[in-house]
Amino acid sequence: MKWSMHVRGYQITNSCINFESFIMVLINSSLLLGASIGSIASVFVERYFGKVKGILSAYFLFGIGSVFCLNKDLVIFLIGRVLCGAGVGFSCNLVPSYIFELTNKQNQTLFSTLHNVLFCCGILLSYLLSIGAMYIAVYIVKFRSSINSINETEQTITNIIYHDPVSPMIQSNLGISKKTGIEFSITDHSYSILSIRILFIVPIIFSLILSLIWILKLNGDTPSHYIKLNDIRAAEETTRQIYGIFDTTRIISQLREENERESISILKLFKAISKSPMRNVFIFIPILICTEVFTGYIPLVMNSKLIISHFGIIDQVSSNYVVLTGCFLVNFTLSGVFFELYIGSKRLY
C-alpha cells in the first residue's frame, strides 16, 4: 500500500510498513514527551508563578498546539503535539492542587476523585467528537460536490439549448450521470483534512474561552477571606500557593486597601452572597468541569485515526491502537481513583 507524507515541504512516497510503524510511534510519543515536560515544568511554574498562571499557561499551550496541528507538515505537527502534551502535563498537576487550595484543604479525596472522573469524561468526549467530525466532514464534502455538479449540469444544459436543440434529453442524462460520479468520488484525503480542521477548531475555541476566564483570576476572594478575619499570615500563605511568590506582597497590599475602603462593587456583592467555606467550589464548579473534561479530551483526539490518515498512513493497526489507548487511559485513571479512595479510608494522609 502506497502512502504519501509531507516532511518540511517535500513529499515522500514509500510502501515500507516498518517506516509507517516508526511514524506511528513518533507521532504518539511526541504527546508523551510533551506531557512529561509539562509535568516537570509545572512544579517550577507553580512555585514561582502560582496555580492560576500555570493553568492559564496550559490553555495557552492547548491553543497554540492545536493551531500547529492544523498544518500538514510533519515537523510542525509534531511540535503541536508536544505543546498539547505539555498543556496536559500542566493541567493534570495544577488543577487538583488548585481544587485542594480552593476547598481550604478539605475533602481532598472527594475532589481528586472528581478530577479523575471528569478526565475520563473528556476521553469519552474525544471519541464522540472524532466520530461526529467524520460524519460532518463527509456531509459537507458531499454537499459541496452536489452543488458543483448541479452547476456543471446547468451549464451543460444551457450550452445544449443554444447549440444543439435536437438532443437535450440525452445530454441532460449524461449530465446526471456525471453528477452521480462527482458526488460519490469522495476520497479519504478530501474529508480527512476537513475533519482535522473540525477537530482542532474546538480546542482553539475552548482554549480561548477558558484562558479568558482564568485571566480574570476569579479566585481572588480566597485570600481576601483571611484579610477580613485579620489573619495576614494565612492570607499570605494562600496567596503564595495560588499566585506564586512574586505577586504575594502586591496582592496582599491591594486586598488590604480594598478591605479598608469597603467600597461597594459587584465582587463584594458576589462575596456577600456566598458565605459558606465551600463557596469557591460551588461558584467555580462549571469552570472546573470544563477544565477537567477538556484536559481529558486533548490526548485521545490527538491519537484519532483521522490524524493518522491525515498523513496518508492508513492501516488496520490504527483503529485498534486508538481503542487500546483509550482503554489504558480509562483503566489507569480509574485505578488511581480506587487507590486514592483506599488511602483516604485508611487515613494515611
SERO-4910 file (N, C-alpha, C, O; in steps of 0.05 Angstrom, whole numbers):
BEGIN
 pado doro    nc1    nc2    nc3   cac1   cac2   cac3    cc1    cc2    cc3    oc1    oc2    oc3
  Met    A     17    -24      0      0      0      0     18     25      0     35     28     17
  Lys    A     13     42    -19     29     66    -20     15     89     -5     -9     90     -4
  Trp    A     32    106      6     21    129     21     41    152     17     64    148     10
  Ser    A     32    176     23     48    199     19     47    216     44     28    216     59
  Met    A     69    231     49     71    248     72     88    272     66    107    270     50
  His    A     81    295     78     96    319     74    116    323     97    107    325    120
  Val    A    141    324     91    162    329    111    178    353    103    194    351     84
  Arg    A    174    375    117    187    400    111    183    409     82    202    418     69
  Gly    A    159    406     73    153    416     46    157    395     24    150    401      1
  Tyr    A    170    372     30    175    353      9    156    329     12    147    323     35
  Gln    A    149    317    -10    131    294     -9    147    269    -13    162    266    -31
  Ile    A    142    250      6    157    225      6    137    202      1    116    202     14
  Thr    A    143    185    -17    126    162    -22    141    136    -16    164    133    -24
  Asn    A    127    118     -1    140     94      8    119     73     12     96     79     16
  Ser    A    127     48     12    109     26     18    119      9     40    110    -14     44
  Cys    A    138     19     56    151      3     77    133      5    102    129     26    113
  Ile    A    123    -18    111    106    -19    135    122    -11    160    112      1    178
  Asn    A    148    -19    161    165    -12    184    167     18    187    167     28    210
  Phe    A    170     32    165    172     61    167    145     73    176    144     93    190
  Glu    A    122     61    167     96     70    177     94     67    207     85     84    221
  Ser    A    104     44    217    103     39    246    121     59    260    113     68    282
  Phe    A    143     65    249    161     85    261    147    112    263    149    126    284
  Ile    A    134    120    242    120    146    242     97    145    263     93    165    277
  Met    A     83    122    265     62    120    286     74    124    313     62    138    330
  Val    A     96    111    319    109    113    345    118    142    350    115    152    372
  Leu    A    130    154    329    139    182    332    117    201    338    119    218    355
  Ile    A     95    198    323     72    216    327     60    214    355     54    234    368
  Asn    A     58    189    365     45    185    391     64    190    414     56    198    436
  Ser    A     90    185    410    109    190    432    114    220    436    122    228    457
  Ser    A    108    236    415    111    265    419     92    276    440     99    294    455
  Leu    A     68    265    441     49    273    461     58    265    489     56    281    508
  Leu    A     70    241    492     81    232    517    104    249    526    107    256    549
  Leu    A    121    257    506    144    274    512    135    301    523    145    311    542
  Gly    A    115    312    509    104    338    518     92    337    546     96    355    562
  Ala    A     77    315    552     65    312    578     86    309    600     83    320    622
  Ser    A    108    295    594    129    292    613    143    319    619    148    326    642
  Ile    A    148    334    597    160    361    601    141    379    616    150    394    634
  Gly    A    115    378    610     96    395    624     93    388    653     91    406    670
  Ser    A     94    362    660     92    354    688    116    364    704    112    373    727
  Ile    A    140    363    693    163    372    707    163    403    709    169    414    730
  Ala    A    156    416    687    156    445    687    135    457    705    138    479    715
  Ser    A    113    442    709     91    453    725     99    457    754     88    474    768
  Val    A    118    441    763    128    444    791    141    472    794    136    485    814
  Phe    A    158    480    775    171    505    777    152    529    772    154    550    784
  Val    A    133    524    753    114    545    747     96    551    771     90    574    778
  Glu    A     87    529    784     71    532    808     86    546    831     75    562    846
  Arg    A    112    541    833    128    552    854    132    582    851    130    597    870
  Tyr    A    137    591    826    145    618    822    123    636    810    123    660    814
  Phe    A    103    623    797     82    639    784     54    633    795     36    649    790
  Gly    A     51    611    809     25    605    820      8    587    803     14    583    779
  Lys    A    -13    576    815    -30    557    801    -47    569    778    -50    558    757
  Val    A    -57    593    783    -74    606    763    -59    611    738    -69    605    716
  Lys    A    -35    623    740    -19    628    716    -10    602    703     -7    601    679
  Gly    A     -5    581    720      2    555    708    -21    543    692    -16    533    670
  Ile    A    -45    544    702    -68    534    687    -73    551    662    -80    540    641
  Leu    A    -69    577    665    -72    594    642    -51    587    620    -57    587    596
  Ser    A    -27    580    629     -6    571    610    -14    545    596     -8    541    573
  Ala    A    -28    527    611    -37    502    599    -56    507    576    -53    494    555
  Tyr    A    -75    525    579    -94    530    557    -81    547    535    -90    545    512
  Phe    A    -61    562    542    -46    575    521    -31    555    503    -31    557    479
  Leu    A    -20    534    517     -6    513    502    -26    497    486    -20    489    463
  Phe    A    -50    491    497    -70    477    481    -77    492    456    -78    480    434
  Gly    A    -81    518    458    -89    534    435    -68    535    414    -73    530    390
  Ile    A    -43    541    422    -21    543    403    -15    516    391    -11    514    366
  Gly    A    -16    495    407    -11    468    397    -32    459    376    -25    446    356
  Ser    A    -57    466    381    -79    459    363    -75    474    336    -81    462    315
  Val    A    -66    499    337    -61    514    312    -39    500    296    -41    497    272
  Phe    A    -18    492    310      4    478    296     -5    451    285      5    443    263
  Cys    A    -23    437    298    -32    411    289    -49    414    264    -54    393    250
  Leu    A    -59    437    257    -74    441    232    -56    439    208    -66    436    185
  Asn    A    -30    442    212    -11    442    190     -4    413    182     -1    396    200
  Lys    A     -2    407    157      4    380    148     34    374    147     42    351    142
  Asp    A     50    394    151     79    389    153     84    372    178     75    380    200
  Leu    A     99    350    176    103    332    198    117    345    222    110    340    245
  Val    A    138    361    216    153    373    238    135    392    254    136    392    278
  Ile    A    120    409    240    103    428    254     81    413    269     74    421    291
  Phe    A     71    392    257     50    376    270     61    364    296     47    363    316
  Leu    A     85    353    296     97    342    320    102    363    341     98    358    365
  Ile    A    110    387    333    113    409    352     87    415    365     85    420    390
  Gly    A     65    415    350     39    420    361     31    399    381     19    405    402
  Arg    A     37    374    375     30    352    394     46    354    420     36    349    441
  Val    A     72    362    417     88    366    442     76    388    459     75    386    483
  Leu    A     68    410    446     56    433    461     30    424    475     25    431    498
  Cys    A     13    409    460    -12    400    473     -6    381    496    -19    381    516
  Gly    A     14    364    492     22    346    514     32    361    538     26    353    561
  Ala    A     47    382    533     56    399    556     33    411    571     33    413    595
  Gly    A     12    420    555    -12    430    568    -26    409    585    -36    416    607
  Val    A    -26    384    576    -38    363    592    -22    359    617    -34    355    639
  Gly    A      4    359    616     21    356    640     16    378    660     14    374    684
  Phe    A     14    403    650      8    426    667    -19    422    681    -21    425    706
  Ser    A    -39    416    665    -67    416    676    -71    393    696    -84    396    716
  Cys    A    -60    369    689    -64    346    707    -51    350    734    -60    339    754
  Asn    A    -29    366    735    -16    371    761    -27    395    776    -29    394    800
  Leu    A    -34    416    762    -42    441    775    -71    442    783    -78    453    804
  Val    A    -89    430    767   -117    433    773   -125    419    799   -139    430    815
  Pro    A   -116    394    804   -123    381    830   -112    397    854   -126    400    874
  Ser    A    -88    407    852    -77    423    875    -92    450    878    -95    460    900
  Tyr    A   -102    460    855   -118    485    856   -144    480    870   -153    496    887
  Ile    A   -157    457    864   -182    449    878   -176    446    908   -192    453    925
  Phe    A   -153    434    914   -145    429    942   -143    455    957   -151    457    981
  Glu    A   -132    476    945   -130    502    958   -157    516    959   -163    529    979
  Leu    A   -173    513    939   -199    527    939   -217    516    961   -233    532    972
  Thr    A   -215    491    967   -232    479    987   -220    482   1015   -229    470   1034
  Asn    A   -200    500   1018   -187    504   1044   -177    478   1055   -178    473   1079
  Lys    A   -166    461   1037   -154    435   1044   -174    417   1058   -167    402   1076
  Gln    A   -199    417   1048   -219    399   1057   -228    380   1035   -228    388   1011
  Asn    A   -235    356   1042   -247    336   1023   -228    332    999   -237    333    976
  Gln    A   -203    328   1005   -184    324    983   -190    299    967   -189    299    942
  Thr    A   -198    277    980   -205    253    966   -228    256    947   -228    247    925
  Leu    A   -249    270    957   -273    274    940   -266    289    915   -275    281    893
  Phe    A   -252    311    917   -248    328    894   -225    317    876   -225    323    852
  Ser    A   -207    302    887   -187    288    870   -201    266    853   -195    262    830
  Thr    A   -221    253    866   -236    233    851   -253    246    829   -255    236    807
  Leu    A   -264    269    835   -279    285    815   -261    292    792   -269    291    768
  His    A   -236    299    798   -216    306    777   -212    282    758   -212    286    734
  Asn    A   -209    258    769   -203    235    753   -228    226    737   -225    218    713
  Val    A   -251    228    749   -276    220    735   -281    239    711   -288    230    689
  Leu    A   -277    265    715   -281    284    693   -260    280    671   -266    285    648
  Phe    A   -236    272    679   -216    266    659   -225    243    641   -221    244    616
  Cys    A   -238    222    652   -249    200    637   -271    210    618   -274    201    596
  Cys    A   -287    229    629   -309    240    612   -297    254    588   -308    254    566
  Gly    A   -274    267    592   -261    280    569   -251    261    548   -252    266    524
  Ile    A   -242    237    557   -234    216    539   -258    206    522   -255    203    498
  Leu    A   -280    202    535   -304    194    521   -313    215    502   -323    209    480
  Leu    A   -311    240    510   -319    262    493   -302    263    467   -312    270    446
  Ser    A   -276    256    470   -259    256    447   -267    236    426   -266    241    402
  Tyr    A   -276    212    436   -286    191    418   -311    201    403   -313    199    378
  Leu    A   -330    213    418   -355    222    406   -350    244    385   -361    244    363
  Leu    A   -332    263    392   -327    285    374   -311    275    349   -315    286    327
  Ser    A   -294    256    353   -279    245    330   -298    232    310   -296    236    286
  Ile    A   -317    216    321   -337    204    303   -355    225    290   -360    223    266
  Gly    A   -364    244    306   -381    265    295   -367    281    274   -379    289    254
  Ala    A   -341    287    278   -326    302    258   -325    288    231   -326    301    210
  Met    A   -322    262    231   -321    247    206   -348    249    191   -348    255    167
  Tyr    A   -370    246    205   -396    248    192   -401    276    182   -411    280    160
  Ile    A   -394    296    198   -398    324    189   -381    330    165   -391    342    146
  Ala    A   -356    321    165   -338    326    142   -349    313    117   -348    325     95
  Val    A   -357    287    119   -368    273     95   -393    288     85   -396    290     61
  Tyr    A   -410    297    103   -434    311     94   -427    337     80   -439    343     59
  Ile    A   -408    352     91   -400    377     78   -388    372     51   -394    387     32
  Val    A   -371    352     49   -358    346     23   -379    337      2   -378    346    -21
  Lys    A   -398    321     10   -419    312     -8   -436    336    -16   -444    338    -40
  Phe    A   -442    353      3   -459    377     -3   -445    395    -23   -457    405    -42
  Arg    A   -418    399    -19   -403    416    -38   -402    403    -66   -405    416    -86
  Ser    A   -398    376    -66   -396    362    -92   -422    364   -107   -423    367   -131
  Ser    A   -445    361    -92   -471    362   -106   -476    389   -117   -487    392   -139
  Ile    A   -469    410   -102   -473    437   -113   -456    442   -138   -466    453   -158
  Asn    A   -430    433   -137   -413    437   -161   -424    421   -184   -423    431   -207
  Ser    A   -433    397   -179   -443    380   -202   -469    392   -213   -473    391   -237
  Ile    A   -486    403   -196   -511    416   -206   -504    440   -223   -516    444   -244
  Asn    A   -485    456   -215   -476    479   -231   -465    470   -258   -471    483   -278
  Glu    A   -449    449   -258   -438    439   -283   -460    428   -301   -460    432   -325
  Thr    A   -480    415   -289   -502    404   -305   -519    426   -317   -526    425   -341
  Glu    A   -524    447   -302   -539    470   -312   -524    484   -335   -536    492   -355
  Gln    A   -498    486   -332   -482    498   -353   -483    481   -378   -484    491   -401
  Thr    A   -482    454   -375   -483    436   -398   -510    439   -412   -511    440   -437
  Ile    A   -531    439   -397   -558    442   -409   -561    468   -424   -573    469   -446
  Thr    A   -550    489   -412   -552    516   -425   -537    515   -452   -547    526   -472
  Asn    A   -514    503   -453   -499    501   -478   -513    484   -498   -513    490   -522
  Ile    A   -527    463   -489   -542    446   -508   -565    461   -520   -570    458   -544
  Ile    A   -579    476   -504   -603    491   -514   -595    510   -536   -610    514   -556
  Tyr    A   -572    523   -533   -564    543   -552   -549    531   -576   -548    544   -597
  His    A   -537    508   -573   -521    497   -595   -532    472   -608   -528    467   -631
  Asp    A   -547    456   -593   -557    431   -604   -585    426   -593   -589    411   -574
  Pro    A   -605    438   -605   -633    435   -595   -645    408   -600   -667    402   -590
  Val    A   -632    390   -615   -644    365   -622   -641    344   -599   -660    329   -595
  Ser    A   -619    345   -584   -615    324   -564   -610    334   -536   -590    328   -524
  Pro    A   -628    350   -525   -624    359   -498   -628    338   -477   -614    338   -456
  Met    A   -646    318   -482   -651    298   -462   -627    280   -459   -620    272   -436
  Ile    A   -614    273   -481   -590    255   -479   -568    269   -463   -556    257   -446
  Gln    A   -563    294   -470   -541    308   -456   -549    313   -427   -531    313   -410
  Ser    A   -574    316   -422   -582    320   -394   -577    295   -378   -568    296   -355
  Asn    A   -583    272   -389   -578    247   -376   -548    243   -371   -540    233   -350
  Leu    A   -532    250   -390   -503    249   -386   -494    267   -363   -477    260   -348
  Gly    A   -507    290   -362   -500    308   -340   -507    296   -313   -492    299   -294
  Ile    A   -530    282   -312   -538    270   -286   -519    248   -279   -512    245   -255
  Ser    A   -510    232   -299   -490    212   -293   -464    224   -283   -452    213   -265
  Lys    A   -457    246   -295   -432    260   -286   -435    269   -258   -417    268   -242
  Lys    A   -460    279   -251   -465    289   -224   -462    266   -204   -449    270   -183
  Thr    A   -473    242   -211   -471    220   -193   -442    212   -188   -434    206   -166
  Gly    A   -426    212   -210   -398    206   -207   -383    225   -189   -367    217   -172
  Ile    A   -389    251   -193   -375    271   -176   -384    268   -147   -368    271   -129
  Glu    A   -409    263   -143   -420    263   -116   -408    240    -99   -404    243    -75
  Phe    A   -402    218   -112   -392    195    -97   -362    191    -99   -351    172    -89
  Ser    A   -348    209   -114   -319    207   -116   -306    222    -93   -291    241    -98
  Ile    A   -312    214    -69   -301    227    -45   -278    210    -34   -283    187    -25
  Thr    A   -254    220    -35   -231    205    -25   -227    210      4   -238    229     16
  Asp    A   -211    192     17   -205    195     45   -190    221     49   -193    234     70
  His    A   -173    229     30   -157    253     33   -175    278     34   -168    297     49
  Ser    A   -197    278     19   -213    303     17   -227    309     43   -227    332     52
  Tyr    A   -238    289     56   -252    295     81   -235    292    106   -243    302    127
  Ser    A   -212    279    104   -195    278    128   -184    305    135   -182    312    159
  Ile    A   -177    321    115   -167    348    120   -189    365    134   -184    380    153
  Leu    A   -213    363    123   -235    378    135   -241    368    163   -248    384    181
  Ser    A   -239    342    168   -244    331    195   -223    341    214   -229    347    237
  Ile    A   -198    343    205   -177    354    222   -183    382    231   -180    390    254
  Arg    A   -193    398    212   -199    426    218   -222    427    239   -222    443    257
  Ile    A   -242    410    235   -265    409    254   -255    401    281   -263    413    301
  Leu    A   -238    381    283   -228    371    309   -213    393    324   -216    395    348
  Phe    A   -196    407    310   -178    426    324   -189    454    327   -179    470    342
  Ile    A   -211    460    312   -224    486    317   -236    486    345   -236    507    358
  Val    A   -246    463    354   -258    461    381   -238    467    403   -244    484    420
  Pro    A   -214    454    403   -194    462    423   -186    491    422   -181    504    443
  Ile    A   -184    502    398   -176    531    396   -197    548    410   -190    567    425
  Ile    A   -223    543    404   -244    560    416   -245    556    446   -247    575    461
  Phe    A   -243    531    455   -244    526    484   -220    538    498   -223    549    520
  Ser    A   -197    536    485   -173    548    497   -176    578    501   -168    589    521
  Leu    A   -187    591    481   -191    620    482   -210    627    505   -205    645    521
  Ile    A   -233    613    506   -253    620    526   -243    614    554   -245    631    572
  Leu    A   -231    591    558   -222    584    585   -198    601    593   -194    607    617
  Ser    A   -181    609    574   -159    627    581   -169    653    590   -159    665    610
  Leu    A   -190    664    577   -202    689    586   -213    687    614   -212    706    630
  Ile    A   -226    664    620   -237    660    646   -216    659    668   -218    672    689
  Trp    A   -194    645    662   -173    643    682   -157    669    684   -146    674    706
  Ile    A   -156    685    664   -143    710    665   -157    728    686   -144    745    699
  Leu    A   -183    725    688   -198    742    707   -191    736    736   -197    752    754
  Lys    A   -178    713    741   -170    705    768   -193    706    788   -194    722    807
  Leu    A   -213    690    782   -237    691    797   -234    681    826   -253    683    842
  Asn    A   -211    671    833   -207    661    860   -196    682    878   -185    676    899
  Gly    A   -198    708    871   -186    729    887   -199    732    914   -187    744    932
  Asp    A   -223    721    918   -235    724    945   -225    704    965   -231    706    989
  Thr    A   -208    685    958   -197    666    977   -178    680    996   -182    676   1021
  Pro    A   -158    694    988   -141    709   1008   -156    732   1021   -150    738   1044
  Ser    A   -175    744   1008   -190    766   1020   -207    756   1043   -213    771   1062
  His    A   -214    730   1043   -229    719   1066   -212    721   1091   -222    727   1113
  Tyr    A   -186    715   1089   -168    717   1112   -162    746   1119   -157    752   1142
  Ile    A   -162    763   1099   -158    791   1104   -180    802   1122   -175    817   1141
  Lys    A   -205    794   1116   -228    803   1132   -226    793   1161   -235    806   1179
  Leu    A   -214    769   1163   -210    758   1190   -185    769   1204   -179    761   1226
  Asn    A   -171    787   1190   -147    799   1200   -125    778   1205   -108    781   1223
  Asp    A   -125    756   1189   -105    735   1191    -86    739   1167    -89    726   1147
  Ile    A    -67    757   1171    -49    764   1149    -31    740   1141    -26    736   1117
  Arg    A    -22    725   1161     -5    703   1155    -18    682   1137     -7    672   1118
  Ala    A    -44    675   1144    -58    656   1128    -64    667   1100    -63    652   1080
  Ala    A    -69    693   1098    -74    706   1072    -49    705   1055    -51    699   1031
  Glu    A    -26    710   1067     -1    709   1052      5    681   1042     14    677   1019
  Glu    A      0    661   1059      5    633   1052    -13    624   1029     -4    611   1010
  Thr    A    -39    631   1031    -58    624   1009    -51    638    983    -52    626    962
  Thr    A    -44    663    985    -36    678    961    -11    667    948     -9    666    924
  Arg    A      8    659    965     33    648    954     28    622    940     41    616    920
  Gln    A     10    605    951      6    579    939    -10    581    913     -7    565    895
  Ile    A    -28    601    911    -45    604    887    -31    621    866    -32    614    842
  Tyr    A    -20    644    874     -9    663    855     21    662    851     31    673    832
  Gly    A     36    648    869     65    648    867     77    668    886     64    685    898
  Ile    A    104    667    888    118    683    908    122    712    898    127    730    915
  Phe    A    121    716    872    128    743    861    106    763    867    112    787    872
  Asp    A     81    755    866     59    774    868     46    775    896     26    788    900
  Thr    A     57    760    915     44    758    941     42    785    955     20    792    964
  Thr    A     64    800    957     63    825    972     44    845    959     29    859    972
  Arg    A     45    847    932     28    866    918     -2    859    922    -18    877    926
  Ile    A     -8    833    919    -36    825    922    -47    830    950    -69    839    954
  Ile    A    -31    823    970    -39    828    998    -44    857   1003    -63    864   1017
  Ser    A    -26    874    993    -29    903    997    -55    913    984    -70    929    996
  Gln    A    -61    904    960    -85    912    946   -110    902    961   -130    917    963
  Leu    A   -109    878    971   -133    868    985   -137    882   1011   -160    887   1019
  Arg    A   -116    890   1025   -119    905   1049   -130    933   1044   -147    943   1059
  Glu    A   -121    945   1022   -132    971   1015   -162    969   1008   -178    986   1016
  Glu    A   -169    949    993   -197    945    986   -214    940   1011   -237    950   1013
  Asn    A   -204    925   1029   -218    919   1054   -222    944   1071   -242    947   1084
  Glu    A   -202    961   1071   -204    986   1086   -224   1006   1073   -238   1019   1088
  Arg    A   -224   1007   1047   -242   1026   1034   -271   1017   1036   -289   1034   1038
  Glu    A   -276    990   1037   -303    980   1039   -321    991   1017   -344    999   1021
  Ser    A   -310    993    993   -326   1003    970   -346    982    961   -341    958    963
  Ile    A   -368    992    951   -389    975    941   -383    967    912   -379    985    895
  Ser    A   -381    942    907   -375    932    880   -389    906    875   -400    893    893
  Ile    A   -389    898    850   -401    872    843   -387    849    856   -400    830    865
  Leu    A   -360    851    858   -345    830    871   -352    827    900   -355    804    909
  Lys    A   -356    849    915   -363    848    943   -391    837    946   -396    822    965
  Leu    A   -409    845    928   -436    834    929   -435    804    924   -450    788    937
  Phe    A   -418    796    905   -415    767    899   -404    752    923   -412    730    928
  Lys    A   -386    765    938   -375    752    962   -395    751    985   -397    731    999
  Ala    A   -412    771    987   -432    772   1008   -452    750   1004   -463    739   1024
  Ile    A   -458    743    979   -478    722    974   -468    695    983   -483    678    993
  Ser    A   -442    690    978   -430    664    984   -414    665   1010   -392    675   1010
  Lys    A   -426    656   1032   -414    657   1058   -402    630   1066   -387    629   1085
  Ser    A   -409    609   1053   -401    582   1061   -371    579   1056   -360    590   1037
  Pro    A   -357    563   1073   -328    557   1069   -324    543   1042   -302    544   1031
  Met    A   -345    529   1032   -342    514   1007   -352    531    983   -357    520    962
  Arg    A   -354    557    987   -367    574    967   -352    573    940   -364    574    919
  Asn    A   -325    572    941   -309    572    917   -315    548    899   -314    550    875
  Val    A   -320    525    912   -325    501    896   -351    504    881   -352    497    857
  Phe    A   -372    513    894   -398    516    880   -397    538    859   -410    536    839
  Ile    A   -382    559    864   -380    581    845   -366    573    820   -374    579    798
  Phe    A   -344    558    824   -326    552    801   -329    524    790   -314    515    773
  Ile    A   -349    509    800   -352    481    791   -357    479    761   -346    461    748
  Pro    A   -373    497    748   -375    495    718   -348    499    704   -342    486    684
  Ile    A   -332    518    714   -306    523    702   -288    499    706   -274    491    687
  Leu    A   -288    487    730   -271    464    735   -280    440    718   -263    425    709
  Ile    A   -306    437    714   -316    415    697   -305    418    669   -296    399    657
  Cys    A   -308    442    658   -297    447    631   -267    442    630   -257    431    610
  Thr    A   -254    451    651   -225    447    652   -217    418    651   -200    409    636
  Glu    A   -230    402    668   -223    373    670   -231    358    645   -215    342    635
  Val    A   -255    363    635   -264    348    611   -246    355    587   -240    337    571
  Phe    A   -239    380    585   -222    388    563   -194    376    565   -182    369    545
  Thr    A   -184    374    590   -158    361    594   -159    332    585   -139    322    574
  Gly    A   -180    318    591   -182    290    582   -188    288    552   -181    268    540
  Tyr    A   -200    309    540   -206    308    512   -181    309    494   -180    296    474
  Ile    A   -162    326    502   -139    331    485   -123    306    478   -118    302    455
  Pro    A   -115    288    497    -97    266    490   -109    247    469    -96    239    450
  Leu    A   -135    239    473   -147    219    455   -152    230    427   -149    216    407
  Val    A   -161    255    426   -167    266    399   -141    269    383   -142    269    359
  Met    A   -118    272    397    -93    273    383    -85    246    371    -70    245    352
  Asn    A    -96    224    383    -89    198    373   -110    187    354   -110    163    347
  Ser    A   -129    204    346   -150    195    328   -140    183    302   -118    192    292
  Lys    A   -154    165    291   -147    153    265   -147    175    243   -132    172    223
  Leu    A   -163    195    247   -163    217    228   -135    230    226   -127    239    205
  Ile    A   -122    232    249    -96    244    250    -76    228    233    -60    239    218
  Ile    A    -78    201    236    -60    184    221    -66    185    191    -48    186    175
  Ser    A    -92    183    184    -99    184    156    -93    211    144    -91    214    119
  His    A    -92    232    161    -85    259    151    -58    259    137    -53    274    118
  Phe    A    -40    241    146    -14    239    134    -12    216    114     10    210    105
  Gly    A    -34    204    108    -34    183     88    -27    156     99    -24    137     84
  Ile    A    -25    153    126    -18    127    138    -44    113    145    -56    120    166
  Ile    A    -53     94    129    -78     81    134    -73     51    136    -65     38    117
  Asp    A    -76     40    160    -72     12    164    -91      1    185   -106     17    197
  Gln    A    -92    -25    189   -111    -37    207   -103    -32    236   -120    -34    254
  Val    A    -78    -26    241    -68    -23    269    -79      3    281    -82      4    305
  Ser    A    -84     23    264    -91     50    275   -116     49    292   -115     60    315
  Ser    A   -138     38    282   -163     38    298   -160     22    324   -170     30    345
  Asn    A   -146     -1    322   -142    -17    346   -124     -2    366   -129     -4    390
  Tyr    A   -105     13    356    -87     28    374   -103     49    389    -98     53    413
  Val    A   -121     63    375   -137     83    389   -154     72    411   -156     83    433
  Val    A   -167     49    405   -184     36    425   -167     27    449   -175     32    472
  Leu    A   -144     15    444   -127      5    466   -117     28    483   -115     26    507
  Thr    A   -110     50    470   -100     74    484   -122     85    502   -117     92    525
  Gly    A   -146     87    492   -168     97    508   -174     79    532   -178     88    554
  Cys    A   -174     52    527   -179     34    550   -157     36    571   -162     35    595
  Phe    A   -132     39    561   -110     41    580   -113     66    597   -109     65    622
  Leu    A   -119     89    585   -122    114    600   -145    112    620   -143    121    642
  Val    A   -168    101    611   -191     99    629   -185     81    653   -190     88    676
  Asn    A   -173     57    647   -167     39    669   -146     50    687   -148     47    712
  Phe    A   -126     63    676   -105     75    693   -116     96    711   -109     98    735
  Thr    A   -134    113    700   -146    135    716   -164    124    737   -163    133    760
  Leu    A   -181    104    730   -200     93    750   -185     77    771   -193     77    794
  Ser    A   -163     64    764   -146     51    784   -135     71    804   -134     66    828
  Gly    A   -127     95    794   -118    116    812   -141    125    830   -136    132    853
  Val    A   -166    126    820   -188    134    837   -192    114    860   -195    123    883
  Phe    A   -192     88    854   -197     68    875   -173     68    895   -177     65    919
  Phe    A   -149     71    885   -126     72    903   -127     96    921   -120     94    945
  Glu    A   -136    118    910   -138    143    925   -160    140    947   -157    149    969
  Leu    A   -182    128    940   -204    123    959   -195    104    981   -202    108   1004
  Tyr    A   -178     85    974   -168     66    994   -150     80   1013   -151     75   1038
  Ile    A   -132     97   1003   -115    112   1021   -131    130   1039   -125    133   1063
  Gly    A   -151    143   1027   -168    161   1044   -182    146   1066   -185    156   1088
  Ser    A   -192    121   1060   -206    106   1080   -188     97   1103   -196     94   1125
  Lys    A   -162     93   1096   -143     85   1117   -130    108   1131   -114    105   1150
  Arg    A   -138    133   1122   -128    157   1135    -98    158   1136    -85    164   1157
  Leu    A    -85    152   1113    -56    153   1111    -46    181   1106    -22    185   1107
  Tyr    A    -64    200   1100    -55    228   1097    -76    246   1109    -72    271   1108
***
